Amino acid sequence: MTFDLQRRAFCTSLASLAAAAALPAAAQSNGYPNRPVELIVPFAAGGGTDVLARALAEQARKHFPQDLIVLNKAGASGALGWTELANAKPDGYKLAIITVELTMIPHMGLTKITADAVTPIARLNADPATIAVRADAPYRTLEDLLAAARKDAGGVRVGNAGPGSLGHLAAAALEDRTGVKFNHAPYRGANPAVLDLLGGHIEAVAVTPVEVATYVAAGKIRPLAVMGEQRIRAGWENVPTLRERGIDLVIGGWRGLAAPKGTPPEIVATLRTAMAKTLKEPALRETLAKQNMGEGYLDQDAFKAVIDRDNATFKQLVEKLGIKA
């Protein structure tokens, strides 16, 4: 072998070693992933879950050796996409964003798919629910909206992301605590509900801050309250919590990454490592902040504990309120 050929071989070896070192350790040992990975978003494009998924996919390129291809599979309050995930081959090439609704809709009879059908990877964020109206609506405060609902039972239409969504249960719980009656208006995702609010077709929406953040910033939508333990930032500092309005109710949601049940531990480890690094990316955190989407990364075990807790909480709430499909 000539000197030039030896030098080329040596340089090629160095390049290969450098490329291998850049991948997570688990990926080096099992060859995963060697092709793009599908990432199911079980809601319509433009909503908070979609925004987060696309930002996550963009920043994950720095820490995951293949692209995450976002696919919107909206329907049945998320159950359509989660059913596809649960039925997928557990090889790490089909993932999905799961949301708190996965701990709600099974108890309402909307799906047989439960959180036990998937393998949680990491929680990506956490948000409180919010009640919001158009900026030009006559409801200046939450009390105004509740008063209108008391005066005309069922006359105040409150949009949500679908039967059994966080917004649906949040508004139902608010009814229970205040003695009012709303007309719940389900949509195929939060974004269609917000667009109908802007169009004047409904009086309010029950969603998370991210779904209305752009319109709040533009002065088109007014949030009346958040359902968190405390107020949130990014221009919402003046929006009170329900507890500040004398209503003892805290309801929030989360979004996380999951794989099919039975996914090999080494593949799960690769994904956990990639998510832990991706969620620290300044660009992703900036996107979360701009969208008024709360941070809330949790690794697998802590995330599983949250899922188990919420499953028990919402099972009890659904049974108490008698909410069924």
C-alpha positions as CSV (number, residue, x, y, z in Angstrom):
1,M,0.0,0.0,0.0
2,T,1.4,3.4,-1.0
3,F,1.9,6.2,1.5
4,D,-1.1,8.1,0.0
5,L,-3.4,5.1,0.3
6,Q,-2.3,4.5,3.9
7,R,-2.9,8.1,4.7
8,R,-6.4,8.0,3.1
9,A,-7.3,4.8,5.0
10,F,-6.1,6.4,8.3
11,C,-8.1,9.6,7.7
12,T,-11.2,7.5,6.8
13,S,-10.8,5.5,10.1
14,L,-10.6,8.7,12.1
15,A,-13.7,10.1,10.4
16,S,-15.6,6.9,11.2
17,L,-14.5,7.0,14.8
18,A,-15.5,10.6,15.1
19,A,-19.0,9.9,13.7
20,A,-19.5,7.0,16.0
21,A,-18.5,9.1,19.0
22,A,-21.1,11.7,18.1
23,L,-23.9,9.1,18.4
24,P,-25.5,8.0,21.8
25,A,-23.8,5.0,23.2
26,A,-26.9,2.8,22.8
27,A,-27.2,3.7,19.2
28,Q,-23.6,2.5,18.6
29,S,-24.4,-0.8,20.2
30,N,-27.7,-1.7,18.5
31,G,-27.5,0.2,15.2
32,Y,-30.6,2.2,16.0
33,P,-31.7,4.4,14.2
34,N,-30.5,3.7,10.7
35,R,-33.4,5.4,8.9
36,P,-35.9,8.4,9.7
37,V,-38.3,7.9,12.5
38,E,-42.0,8.8,12.3
39,L,-43.4,11.1,15.0
40,I,-47.2,11.0,15.2
41,V,-48.9,14.1,16.4
42,P,-52.5,13.0,17.3
43,F,-54.0,16.4,16.8
44,A,-54.5,18.9,14.0
45,A,-51.6,21.0,12.6
46,G,-51.2,24.4,14.2
47,G,-52.1,23.5,17.8
48,G,-49.8,23.5,20.7
49,T,-48.9,19.8,20.4
50,D,-48.0,20.3,16.8
51,V,-45.9,23.4,17.5
52,L,-43.9,21.5,20.2
53,A,-43.4,18.4,18.0
54,R,-42.0,20.4,15.1
55,A,-39.7,22.4,17.3
56,L,-38.6,19.2,19.0
57,A,-37.9,17.5,15.6
58,E,-35.8,20.4,14.5
59,Q,-33.6,20.6,17.5
60,A,-33.3,16.8,17.9
61,R,-31.2,16.8,14.7
62,K,-28.3,17.8,16.9
63,H,-28.6,14.8,19.2
64,F,-30.3,12.1,17.2
65,P,-28.7,10.7,14.0
66,Q,-31.9,10.5,11.9
67,D,-34.7,12.9,11.2
68,L,-38.0,12.8,13.1
69,I,-40.7,13.1,10.5
70,V,-43.8,14.7,12.0
71,L,-47.1,13.2,10.9
72,N,-50.5,14.7,12.0
73,K,-53.1,11.9,12.7
74,A,-55.9,13.9,14.3
75,G,-59.2,12.3,15.5
76,A,-61.1,10.9,18.5
77,S,-59.4,13.3,20.9
78,G,-56.0,11.8,20.2
79,A,-57.1,8.1,20.2
80,L,-56.6,7.7,16.5
81,G,-52.9,8.5,16.6
82,W,-52.3,6.6,19.9
83,T,-54.0,3.5,18.5
84,E,-51.6,3.6,15.6
85,L,-48.7,3.9,18.0
86,A,-50.0,1.0,20.2
87,N,-50.3,-1.2,17.1
88,A,-47.0,-0.3,15.6
89,K,-44.0,-2.6,15.6
90,P,-41.9,-1.8,18.7
91,D,-38.7,-1.1,16.9
92,G,-38.3,2.6,17.6
93,Y,-39.3,3.8,14.1
94,K,-42.7,5.0,15.0
95,L,-43.1,7.3,18.0
96,A,-45.9,9.6,19.1
97,I,-46.5,12.7,21.3
98,I,-48.8,11.6,24.1
99,T,-50.8,14.1,26.1
100,V,-52.7,14.2,29.4
101,E,-55.8,13.2,27.5
102,L,-54.5,9.6,27.3
103,T,-55.2,9.4,31.1
104,M,-58.8,10.8,30.5
105,I,-60.5,9.5,27.4
106,P,-60.3,5.7,28.3
107,H,-62.4,6.4,31.4
108,M,-65.1,8.1,29.2
109,G,-65.4,5.1,26.9
110,L,-63.9,6.9,24.0
111,T,-61.1,4.4,23.4
112,K,-59.8,1.1,24.7
113,I,-56.2,2.4,24.4
114,T,-54.7,3.3,27.7
115,A,-51.4,4.6,28.9
116,D,-50.4,1.0,29.6
117,A,-50.3,0.4,25.8
118,V,-47.3,2.6,25.3
119,T,-43.8,3.1,26.7
120,P,-43.2,6.6,28.0
121,I,-39.8,8.1,27.1
122,A,-39.8,11.6,28.6
123,R,-42.2,14.4,29.5
124,L,-41.6,17.4,27.3
125,N,-43.6,20.2,28.9
126,A,-46.4,21.0,31.3
127,D,-49.1,23.6,31.2
128,P,-52.2,24.8,33.1
129,A,-55.6,24.9,31.4
130,T,-57.0,28.3,30.6
131,I,-60.4,29.9,29.9
132,A,-60.2,32.6,27.2
133,V,-62.6,34.7,25.1
134,R,-62.4,37.1,22.2
135,A,-60.9,40.5,23.1
136,D,-64.0,42.3,22.1
137,A,-66.3,40.0,24.1
138,P,-68.5,41.5,26.8
139,Y,-66.9,39.2,29.4
140,R,-64.2,41.3,31.0
141,T,-63.6,38.9,33.8
142,L,-64.2,35.2,34.6
143,E,-67.1,36.3,36.8
144,D,-68.7,37.9,33.8
145,L,-68.6,34.7,31.8
146,L,-69.9,32.6,34.8
147,A,-72.7,35.1,35.3
148,A,-73.7,34.8,31.6
149,A,-73.7,31.0,32.0
150,R,-75.9,31.2,35.0
151,K,-78.4,33.5,33.3
152,D,-78.6,31.2,30.2
153,A,-77.8,27.6,31.0
154,G,-76.1,26.1,28.1
155,G,-76.1,29.4,26.2
156,V,-72.3,29.9,26.6
157,R,-70.5,27.7,24.1
158,V,-67.0,26.7,25.3
159,G,-64.8,25.1,22.6
160,N,-62.3,22.4,23.4
161,A,-59.9,20.1,21.5
162,G,-62.4,17.2,21.5
163,P,-64.4,15.0,23.9
164,G,-62.3,14.0,26.8
165,S,-59.6,16.6,26.1
166,L,-58.0,18.6,28.9
167,G,-60.1,21.6,28.0
168,H,-63.3,19.6,28.1
169,L,-62.6,18.2,31.5
170,A,-61.3,21.5,32.8
171,A,-64.5,23.3,31.8
172,A,-66.6,20.5,33.2
173,A,-64.8,20.7,36.5
174,L,-65.3,24.4,36.5
175,E,-69.0,23.8,36.0
176,D,-69.0,21.4,38.9
177,R,-67.2,23.9,41.2
178,T,-69.3,26.9,40.3
179,G,-72.8,25.5,39.6
180,V,-73.0,26.8,36.0
181,K,-73.8,25.0,32.8
182,F,-71.8,25.4,29.6
183,N,-72.5,24.2,26.1
184,H,-69.4,22.1,25.4
185,A,-68.3,22.4,21.8
186,P,-65.8,19.7,20.7
187,Y,-63.3,20.1,17.8
188,R,-60.7,18.0,16.1
189,G,-57.9,19.8,18.0
190,A,-57.5,23.1,19.8
191,N,-56.6,25.2,16.8
192,P,-60.0,24.7,15.1
193,A,-61.7,25.7,18.3
194,V,-59.6,28.8,18.6
195,L,-60.4,29.8,15.0
196,D,-64.1,29.4,15.6
197,L,-63.7,31.6,18.7
198,L,-62.1,34.3,16.6
199,G,-64.9,33.9,14.0
200,G,-67.5,34.5,16.7
201,H,-69.1,31.1,16.5
202,I,-68.5,30.2,20.2
203,E,-68.1,32.4,23.3
204,A,-65.0,30.9,24.9
205,V,-62.4,28.2,24.7
206,A,-60.9,25.9,27.3
207,V,-57.4,25.1,26.1
208,T,-53.8,25.6,27.3
209,P,-52.0,29.0,27.0
210,V,-49.9,27.9,24.0
211,E,-53.0,27.4,21.8
212,V,-54.0,31.1,22.2
213,A,-50.7,32.8,23.0
214,T,-50.2,34.3,19.5
215,Y,-53.7,35.8,19.5
216,V,-53.3,37.0,23.1
217,A,-50.1,38.8,22.1
218,A,-51.9,40.3,19.1
219,G,-54.7,41.6,21.2
220,K,-57.4,39.4,19.6
221,I,-58.0,37.0,22.5
222,R,-58.3,37.7,26.3
223,P,-57.5,35.0,28.8
224,L,-59.8,35.2,31.8
225,A,-58.0,32.8,34.2
226,V,-55.4,30.0,34.3
227,M,-56.0,26.8,36.3
228,G,-52.5,26.5,37.7
229,E,-51.0,26.8,41.1
230,Q,-49.7,30.2,40.2
231,R,-49.7,32.8,37.5
232,I,-47.6,32.3,34.4
233,R,-45.3,34.7,32.5
234,A,-44.7,35.8,28.9
235,G,-47.3,38.6,29.0
236,W,-49.8,36.7,31.2
237,E,-48.7,38.1,34.5
238,N,-52.0,39.9,35.0
239,V,-54.1,36.8,34.3
240,P,-55.4,35.4,37.7
241,T,-55.6,31.8,38.8
242,L,-58.9,30.3,39.6
243,R,-57.9,30.2,43.3
244,E,-57.4,33.9,43.2
245,R,-61.0,34.1,42.1
246,G,-62.1,32.0,45.0
247,I,-62.4,28.7,43.0
248,D,-60.3,25.9,44.4
249,L,-59.5,24.2,41.2
250,V,-56.1,23.3,39.6
251,I,-56.0,21.4,36.3
252,G,-53.1,21.2,33.9
253,G,-51.8,19.1,31.1
254,W,-48.5,17.8,29.7
255,R,-47.1,16.5,26.5
256,G,-44.5,13.7,26.3
257,L,-42.8,11.3,23.9
258,A,-43.8,7.6,23.8
259,A,-43.0,4.5,21.9
260,P,-45.0,1.3,21.5
261,K,-45.2,-1.1,24.4
262,G,-42.4,-3.7,24.2
263,T,-39.8,-1.4,22.7
264,P,-36.4,-2.8,23.6
265,P,-34.6,-1.0,26.5
266,E,-31.6,-0.1,24.4
267,I,-33.7,1.8,21.9
268,V,-35.6,3.5,24.8
269,A,-32.2,4.5,26.3
270,T,-31.2,6.0,23.0
271,L,-34.3,8.1,22.8
272,R,-34.1,9.1,26.5
273,T,-30.6,10.4,26.0
274,A,-31.5,12.3,22.9
275,M,-34.5,13.9,24.6
276,A,-32.5,14.9,27.7
277,K,-30.1,16.8,25.5
278,T,-32.7,18.2,23.1
279,L,-34.8,19.7,25.8
280,K,-31.8,21.7,27.0
281,E,-31.3,23.4,23.6
282,P,-31.7,27.2,23.9
283,A,-33.6,27.4,20.6
284,L,-36.2,24.9,21.8
285,R,-36.5,26.6,25.2
286,E,-36.9,29.9,23.4
287,T,-39.7,28.5,21.3
288,L,-41.5,27.2,24.4
289,A,-41.2,30.6,26.0
290,K,-42.5,32.5,22.9
291,Q,-45.4,30.2,22.7
292,N,-46.1,30.5,26.4
293,M,-45.6,26.8,26.8
294,G,-44.3,25.8,30.1
295,E,-41.1,23.8,30.5
296,G,-41.4,20.5,32.4
297,Y,-38.9,17.9,31.2
298,L,-39.0,14.6,33.2
299,D,-37.1,11.4,32.5
300,Q,-38.9,8.1,32.0
301,D,-39.5,7.0,35.7
302,A,-40.7,10.4,36.9
303,F,-42.9,10.8,33.8
304,K,-44.4,7.4,34.4
305,A,-45.2,8.4,38.0
306,V,-47.1,11.5,36.7
307,I,-49.0,9.4,34.2
308,D,-50.1,7.0,36.9
309,R,-51.1,9.9,39.2
310,D,-53.2,11.6,36.6
311,N,-54.8,8.4,35.5
312,A,-56.1,7.9,39.0
313,T,-57.1,11.6,39.3
314,F,-59.1,11.8,36.1
315,K,-60.7,8.4,36.5
316,Q,-62.2,9.7,39.8
317,L,-63.2,13.1,38.1
318,V,-64.9,11.4,35.2
319,E,-66.8,9.1,37.4
320,K,-67.9,11.9,39.8
321,L,-69.1,14.1,36.9
322,G,-70.6,11.2,35.0
323,I,-68.9,12.2,31.8
324,K,-69.3,9.6,29.1
325,A,-69.0,9.5,25.3
